[in-house]
Amino acid sequence: MRTVGPALGGIVVASFGLMAAFCVTTLTYLVPLGTIWRCKWKVRSSPLPRESMRTAIYDGLRFTAMSSEIKAAIARGTLFGLASIAILALLPLVVRDQLGGGPLAYGTRMAGFGTGAVFAGLSNSTFRRSLSQERLMRLACVACAACSLSLALTSSIAVAAIALALGGAGWVTAWSGVGVSVQLASPRWIVGRTISIYYALIYGGIAAGSWLWGTVAQNHSLTSALEGSAGALLLVAATGVLFPLRERRVSEPDPLEEFDAPAVALDLKPSSGPIVVKVEYLVPAANLEAFLDLMRQRRHVHSRVGARHWTLQRNLQKPLRWTETFRTPTWTDFLRLNHRLTEADKELDEKILLLHKGKHAPQITLSIERPTSTPRKAEQSTPFFLRH
């Protein structure tokens, strides 16, 4: 829609004038407003209170930073936006200075860009069945590079239209693939935040690219800016070696949201904390390598849903005893962490449990930290430990 919309706008401007385009744009906002008004959204209820804005933003940033798939998609999208925006940002200058056209020529060129995008969108599912996401991203970069280079070298309106159709196809293929990659790599509870981070960064790349290529065109030449954009797009295609887009056929599973809070001996409030969690395992030497591999996965899983300062310790007096330790800022954060675990995360716990060779299940200790720097009431100064 980011491609088709401007193209349709160009057709309206060319056919009926600027005022008509703005009037049509205003009226079209009634469609999404009416949709929101009529739809009754089904929202999954949660027994936990709402997160604060600060905590929600931090959780979104932490989850994004710990997901290699999301980071790769955002990095490629940002670089693609920075490099490819020269096509649209400099198109008015191309039409005026190289093609010798006016508003009508600009509108029809935008229509060519949109036409290529529409055909690519209609063929998108076919392409994805036969090509990987990474290969499609590289082809999209090459298509946009060819468009940018053609605009730099041609003075023919027909050639420019064909080049823009190719660029439009590459543009919509790249954005649709990158956006879907971010969504599929995000579970439901965090997807709004990861998408927000994605849009903030890619639009930052688009804004920076618009300034960059405009500056190059002003200080050097329009041809240099477009040729530079083409070269940058080829580099973005090559960055797939460092930031490959992972192929994912199914989305990240939603959290189970089924967790019975353990009974505690103190009257904890939602803001009570920090909470310290310790889990003790007995692991024989034969299971050690597999145990450490699973615990690395467990650290990643727990850290991205809210665990802080995760560590794994080995007892020096009893080498078979291993202790997993992590913290959450508050009691509510501890509950929220467990509500965010998925079925796959629970399966990981079961695999770890199979490597534990104690007579009983791994011992879990919940503690609450209390500062000693300032005096406290007697009933509050005694630490507590709850074992279950």
FIGUSE-79876 format. One line per 2 residues: number of its first residue (from 1); their letters; for each residue x, y, z of C-alpha. Coordinates in Angstrom, 1 decimal, decimal comma, m for minus. Layout:
<sites>
NUM> A> X:Y:Z ~ ... .
</sites>
This chain:
<sites>
1> MR> 0,0:0,0:0,0 ~ 3,0:2,3:0,6 .
3> TV> 3,7:1,8:m3,1 ~ 0,2:1,6:m4,6 .
5> GP> m1,1:4,6:m2,7 ~ 1,5:7,2:m4,1 .
7> AL> 1,0:5,7:m7,5 ~ m2,7:6,2:m7,4 .
9> GG> m2,1:9,6:m6,0 ~ 0,1:10,4:m9,0 .
11> IV> m2,6:9,3:m11,4 ~ m5,2:11,5:m9,6 .
13> VA> m2,9:14,5:m9,6 ~ m2,1:14,0:m13,3 .
15> SF> m5,8:13,6:m14,3 ~ m7,7:15,9:m12,0 .
17> GL> m5,2:18,2:m10,2 ~ m3,7:18,5:m6,8 .
19> MA> m6,8:19,6:m4,9 ~ m8,7:16,6:m6,1 .
21> AF> m6,0:14,3:m4,8 ~ m6,2:15,8:m1,3 .
23> CV> m10,0:15,6:m1,3 ~ m9,9:11,9:m2,2 .
25> TT> m7,2:11,3:0,4 ~ m9,3:12,9:3,1 .
27> LT> m12,4:10,8:2,2 ~ m10,4:7,5:2,1 .
29> YL> m9,7:7,9:5,9 ~ m13,4:7,2:6,5 .
31> VP> m12,8:3,5:5,4 ~ m10,4:2,6:8,2 .
33> LG> m12,3:4,7:10,7 ~ m15,5:2,9:9,8 .
35> TI> m13,8:m0,5:10,0 ~ m12,4:0,2:13,5 .
37> WR> m15,9:1,5:14,6 ~ m17,7:m1,7:13,4 .
39> CK> m15,3:m4,4:14,4 ~ m15,5:m6,0:17,8 .
41> WK> m12,0:m6,9:18,7 ~ m11,4:m10,1:20,6 .
43> VR> m8,8:m9,4:23,2 ~ m7,3:m12,1:25,3 .
45> SS> m7,7:m11,2:28,9 ~ m4,8:m11,4:31,4 .
47> PL> m4,9:m11,7:35,1 ~ m1,9:m9,4:35,4 .
49> PR> m2,0:m5,6:35,6 ~ m0,9:m3,6:32,6 .
51> ES> 2,8:m2,9:32,2 ~ 4,0:0,6:32,6 .
53> MR> 5,1:2,4:29,4 ~ 8,7:2,4:30,5 .
55> TA> 8,7:m1,4:31,3 ~ 6,9:m2,2:28,0 .
57> IY> 9,4:m0,3:25,9 ~ 12,3:m1,9:27,8 .
59> DG> 10,8:m5,4:27,3 ~ 10,4:m4,7:23,6 .
61> LR> 13,9:m3,5:23,1 ~ 15,3:m6,5:25,1 .
63> FT> 13,3:m9,0:23,1 ~ 14,4:m7,4:19,8 .
65> AM> 18,0:m7,3:20,8 ~ 17,9:m11,0:21,7 .
67> SS> 16,2:m12,2:18,5 ~ 18,7:m12,8:15,7 .
69> EI> 15,9:m13,1:13,2 ~ 14,3:m9,7:14,1 .
71> KA> 17,7:m8,0:14,2 ~ 18,6:m9,3:10,8 .
73> AI> 15,2:m8,2:9,3 ~ 15,5:m4,7:10,8 .
75> AR> 19,1:m4,3:9,7 ~ 18,3:m5,3:6,1 .
77> GT> 15,1:m3,2:6,0 ~ 16,9:m0,1:7,4 .
79> LF> 19,8:m0,5:4,9 ~ 17,4:m1,1:2,0 .
81> GL> 15,3:1,9:2,9 ~ 18,4:4,1:3,1 .
83> AS> 19,7:2,9:m0,3 ~ 16,5:2,6:m2,3 .
85> IA> 14,7:5,7:m1,3 ~ 16,7:7,7:m3,9 .
87> IL> 14,4:6,3:m6,6 ~ 11,3:8,1:m5,1 .
89> AL> 13,1:11,0:m3,5 ~ 14,9:12,1:m6,7 .
91> LP> 12,2:11,1:m9,1 ~ 10,8:14,7:m9,4 .
93> LV> 14,3:15,9:m10,4 ~ 14,6:13,0:m12,9 .
95> VR> 11,3:14,0:m14,5 ~ 12,1:17,7:m14,6 .
97> DQ> 15,8:17,7:m15,5 ~ 16,4:14,5:m17,5 .
99> LG> 13,1:13,7:m19,0 ~ 11,9:17,3:m19,5 .
101> GG> 8,4:16,6:m18,2 ~ 6,0:18,2:m15,7 .
103> PL> 3,3:17,0:m13,3 ~ 1,6:14,7:m15,8 .
105> AY> 4,9:13,0:m16,6 ~ 5,6:12,6:m12,9 .
107> GT> 2,2:11,1:m12,2 ~ 2,5:8,6:m15,0 .
109> RM> 6,0:7,6:m13,9 ~ 4,6:7,0:m10,4 .
111> AG> 1,9:5,0:m12,0 ~ 4,5:2,8:m13,6 .
113> FG> 6,2:2,4:m10,3 ~ 2,9:1,3:m8,8 .
115> TG> 2,1:m1,0:m11,6 ~ 5,2:m3,0:m11,0 .
117> AV> 4,4:m3,1:m7,3 ~ 0,9:m4,4:m8,0 .
119> FA> 2,2:m7,2:m10,3 ~ 4,8:m8,1:m7,7 .
121> GL> 2,3:m8,2:m4,9 ~ m0,1:m10,4:m6,9 .
123> SN> 2,8:m12,8:m7,7 ~ 4,3:m12,7:m4,2 .
125> ST> 2,9:m16,0:m3,0 ~ 4,1:m17,8:m6,1 .
127> FR> 7,6:m16,4:m5,7 ~ 7,7:m17,4:m2,0 .
129> RS> 6,8:m21,0:m2,8 ~ 9,8:m21,4:m5,1 .
131> LS> 12,4:m18,9:m3,7 ~ 13,7:m18,4:m0,2 .
133> QE> 13,2:m15,1:1,6 ~ 16,9:m14,3:1,4 .
135> RL> 17,0:m14,8:m2,4 ~ 13,9:m12,7:m2,9 .
137> MR> 15,5:m9,9:m0,9 ~ 18,6:m10,1:m3,0 .
139> LA> 16,6:m10,0:m6,2 ~ 14,6:m7,0:m4,9 .
141> CV> 17,9:m5,2:m4,2 ~ 19,2:m6,0:m7,7 .
143> AC> 15,9:m4,9:m9,3 ~ 15,9:m1,5:m7,4 .
145> AA> 19,6:m1,1:m8,3 ~ 18,8:m1,6:m12,0 .
147> CS> 16,0:0,9:m11,7 ~ 18,2:3,5:m10,1 .
149> LS> 21,0:3,0:m12,6 ~ 18,6:3,2:m15,5 .
151> LA> 17,1:6,5:m14,3 ~ 20,7:7,9:m14,0 .
153> LT> 21,6:7,1:m17,6 ~ 18,4:7,4:m19,6 .
155> SS> 16,5:10,4:m21,1 ~ 13,7:8,3:m22,5 .
157> IA> 10,3:8,4:m20,9 ~ 9,5:4,9:m22,0 .
159> VA> 12,7:3,5:m20,6 ~ 12,2:5,3:m17,3 .
161> AI> 8,7:3,9:m17,0 ~ 9,9:0,3:m17,5 .
163> AL> 12,8:0,9:m15,0 ~ 10,3:2,3:m12,5 .
165> AL> 8,0:m0,7:m12,9 ~ 11,0:m2,9:m12,1 .
167> GG> 11,9:m0,8:m9,1 ~ 8,3:m0,9:m7,9 .
169> AG> 8,3:m4,7:m8,0 ~ 11,6:m4,9:m6,1 .
171> WV> 10,3:m2,3:m3,6 ~ 7,2:m4,2:m2,6 .
173> TA> 8,9:m7,6:m2,6 ~ 11,5:m6,4:m0,2 .
175> WS> 9,2:m4,6:2,2 ~ 6,6:m7,3:2,3 .
177> GV> 9,2:m10,0:3,0 ~ 11,0:m8,1:5,7 .
179> GV> 7,9:m7,0:7,5 ~ 6,5:m10,6:7,5 .
181> SV> 9,8:m11,8:8,9 ~ 9,5:m9,5:11,9 .
183> QL> 5,9:m10,5:12,6 ~ 6,5:m14,3:12,3 .
185> AS> 9,5:m14,0:14,6 ~ 7,5:m12,3:17,3 .
187> PR> 5,0:m13,9:19,7 ~ 1,7:m12,2:20,2 .
189> WI> 2,6:m10,5:23,5 ~ 5,5:m8,6:22,0 .
191> VG> 4,6:m8,2:18,2 ~ 3,3:m4,7:18,6 .
193> RT> 6,5:m3,5:20,1 ~ 8,8:m5,3:17,7 .
195> IS> 6,8:m3,9:14,7 ~ 7,1:m0,4:16,2 .
197> IY> 10,8:m0,7:16,6 ~ 11,0:m2,0:13,0 .
199> YA> 9,0:0,9:11,6 ~ 10,9:3,4:13,6 .
201> LI> 14,3:2,2:12,3 ~ 13,3:1,6:8,7 .
203> YG> 11,6:5,0:8,4 ~ 14,7:6,5:10,0 .
205> GI> 16,7:4,8:7,2 ~ 14,3:6,2:4,6 .
207> AA> 14,6:9,7:6,1 ~ 18,4:9,5:6,3 .
209> GS> 18,6:8,2:2,7 ~ 16,4:11,0:1,4 .
211> WL> 18,7:13,5:3,0 ~ 21,9:11,7:1,9 .
213> WG> 21,0:11,3:m1,8 ~ 19,5:14,8:m1,9 .
215> TV> 22,8:16,2:m0,6 ~ 24,8:14,2:m3,1 .
217> AQ> 22,6:15,4:m5,9 ~ 22,9:19,0:m4,8 .
219> NH> 26,7:19,0:m4,2 ~ 27,6:16,7:m7,1 .
221> SL> 25,0:15,7:m9,6 ~ 21,8:13,8:m10,0 .
223> TS> 23,5:11,1:m11,9 ~ 26,1:10,6:m9,1 .
225> AL> 23,3:10,3:m6,5 ~ 21,4:7,6:m8,5 .
227> EG> 24,6:5,7:m9,4 ~ 25,6:5,8:m5,7 .
229> SA> 22,1:4,5:m4,7 ~ 22,5:1,6:m7,2 .
231> GA> 25,9:0,7:m5,7 ~ 24,6:0,9:m2,2 .
233> LL> 21,7:m1,5:m3,1 ~ 24,1:m4,1:m4,4 .
235> LV> 26,0:m3,8:m1,1 ~ 22,7:m4,3:0,8 .
237> AA> 22,2:m7,5:m1,3 ~ 25,7:m8,6:m0,3 .
239> TG> 25,0:m8,0:3,4 ~ 22,9:m11,1:3,4 .
241> VL> 26,2:m12,9:4,2 ~ 26,3:m11,1:7,6 .
243> FP> 22,5:m10,6:8,2 ~ 20,7:m13,4:6,4 .
245> LR> 16,9:m13,4:6,5 ~ 15,9:m16,7:8,1 .
247> ER> 13,3:m18,9:6,4 ~ 10,4:m19,4:8,8 .
249> RV> 7,3:m21,3:7,7 ~ 5,4:m20,9:11,0 .
251> SE> 5,1:m18,0:13,4 ~ 6,5:m17,8:16,8 .
253> PD> 4,1:m19,7:19,1 ~ 1,9:m17,7:21,4 .
255> PL> 2,5:m17,9:25,2 ~ 0,5:m20,5:27,1 .
257> EE> m0,6:m17,9:29,8 ~ m1,3:m20,8:32,1 .
259> FD> 0,7:m20,5:35,3 ~ m0,4:m21,1:38,9 .
261> AP> 1,5:m18,7:41,1 ~ 3,4:m20,5:43,9 .
263> AV> 2,1:m20,0:47,5 ~ 4,2:m17,6:49,5 .
265> AL> 4,6:m17,1:53,2 ~ 4,6:m13,3:53,0 .
267> DL> 1,9:m10,9:51,9 ~ 3,6:m9,8:48,6 .
269> KP> 2,3:m6,8:46,7 ~ 2,6:m6,6:42,9 .
271> SS> 5,5:m4,2:43,2 ~ 7,4:m6,2:45,8 .
273> GP> 10,8:m7,2:44,8 ~ 13,4:m7,8:43,5 .
275> IV> 12,6:m11,5:43,3 ~ 15,5:m14,0:43,1 .
277> VK> 14,8:m17,4:41,6 ~ 17,2:m20,3:42,2 .
279> VE> 16,8:m23,8:40,7 ~ 19,1:m26,6:41,8 .
281> YL> 19,9:m29,6:39,6 ~ 21,9:m32,8:40,1 .
283> VP> 23,7:m33,6:36,9 ~ 26,0:m36,6:36,4 .
285> AA> 29,1:m36,2:34,3 ~ 27,6:m38,3:31,5 .
287> NL> 24,8:m35,7:31,0 ~ 27,0:m32,6:31,5 .
289> EA> 27,5:m31,6:27,9 ~ 23,8:m32,0:27,0 .
291> FL> 22,8:m30,1:30,1 ~ 25,0:m27,1:29,3 .
293> DL> 23,7:m27,0:25,8 ~ 20,1:m27,0:27,0 .
295> MR> 20,9:m24,4:29,7 ~ 22,3:m22,0:27,1 .
297> QR> 18,9:m22,3:25,4 ~ 17,1:m21,8:28,7 .
299> RH> 19,1:m18,6:29,4 ~ 18,1:m17,2:26,0 .
301> VH> 14,4:m18,1:26,5 ~ 14,2:m16,7:30,0 .
303> SR> 16,2:m13,6:29,4 ~ 14,1:m12,5:26,4 .
305> VG> 10,8:m12,8:28,5 ~ 12,1:m10,8:31,5 .
307> AR> 14,8:m12,6:33,5 ~ 17,6:m10,4:34,6 .
309> HW> 21,2:m11,4:35,7 ~ 20,8:m15,0:34,6 .
311> TL> 23,7:m17,2:35,8 ~ 24,6:m20,9:36,1 .
313> QR> 26,8:m22,0:39,0 ~ 28,5:m25,2:39,9 .
315> NL> 29,0:m26,2:43,6 ~ 32,7:m26,6:44,4 .
317> QK> 32,1:m29,1:47,3 ~ 29,5:m31,1:45,4 .
319> PL> 30,3:m30,9:41,7 ~ 27,1:m32,7:40,6 .
321> RW> 25,1:m29,8:42,0 ~ 24,3:m26,9:39,6 .
323> TE> 22,3:m23,8:40,4 ~ 20,4:m21,6:38,0 .
325> TF> 19,8:m18,1:39,3 ~ 18,0:m15,1:37,8 .
327> RT> 16,1:m12,1:39,0 ~ 13,0:m10,1:38,2 .
329> PT> 12,4:m6,5:39,4 ~ 9,1:m7,2:41,0 .
331> WT> 6,7:m10,1:41,9 ~ 4,5:m9,1:39,0 .
333> DF> 7,4:m9,3:36,6 ~ 8,1:m12,9:37,9 .
335> LR> 4,4:m13,8:37,2 ~ 4,5:m12,1:33,8 .
337> LN> 7,7:m14,0:32,9 ~ 6,0:m17,4:33,5 .
339> HR> 2,9:m16,3:31,6 ~ 5,0:m15,5:28,6 .
341> LT> 6,6:m19,0:28,3 ~ 5,4:m21,0:25,3 .
343> EA> 4,8:m24,7:24,7 ~ 8,2:m25,0:23,1 .
345> DK> 9,7:m23,4:26,3 ~ 7,9:m26,0:28,4 .
347> EL> 9,3:m28,8:26,3 ~ 12,8:m27,4:26,9 .
349> DE> 12,2:m27,6:30,6 ~ 11,1:m31,2:30,3 .
351> KI> 14,3:m32,0:28,4 ~ 16,4:m30,5:31,2 .
353> LL> 14,4:m32,4:33,8 ~ 15,3:m35,7:32,1 .
355> LH> 19,0:m34,9:32,7 ~ 18,4:m34,3:36,4 .
357> KG> 19,2:m37,4:38,4 ~ 18,1:m36,5:41,9 .
359> KH> 15,6:m38,4:43,9 ~ 13,2:m35,5:43,8 .
361> AP> 12,4:m32,8:41,2 ~ 14,9:m29,8:40,9 .
363> QI> 14,6:m27,7:44,0 ~ 13,2:m24,2:43,4 .
365> TL> 13,9:m21,4:45,8 ~ 12,1:m18,0:45,7 .
367> SI> 13,7:m15,1:47,6 ~ 13,1:m11,4:47,9 .
369> ER> 16,1:m9,1:48,2 ~ 16,2:m6,6:51,0 .
371> PT> 18,6:m3,7:51,2 ~ 20,9:m3,4:54,3 .
373> ST> 22,0:0,2:53,7 ~ 19,1:1,8:55,6 .
375> PR> 17,3:0,6:58,8 ~ 14,1:m1,2:58,3 .
377> KA> 11,3:m2,4:60,6 ~ 12,1:m5,7:62,4 .
379> EQ> 9,4:m7,6:60,6 ~ 10,7:m6,4:57,3 .
381> ST> 14,4:m7,0:57,8 ~ 14,2:m10,8:58,1 .
383> PF> 14,8:m12,4:54,6 ~ 12,6:m15,3:53,7 .
385> FL> 13,2:m18,3:51,6 ~ 10,4:m20,4:50,2 .
387> RH> 11,1:m23,8:48,9 ~ 8,6:m25,8:46,8 .
</sites>
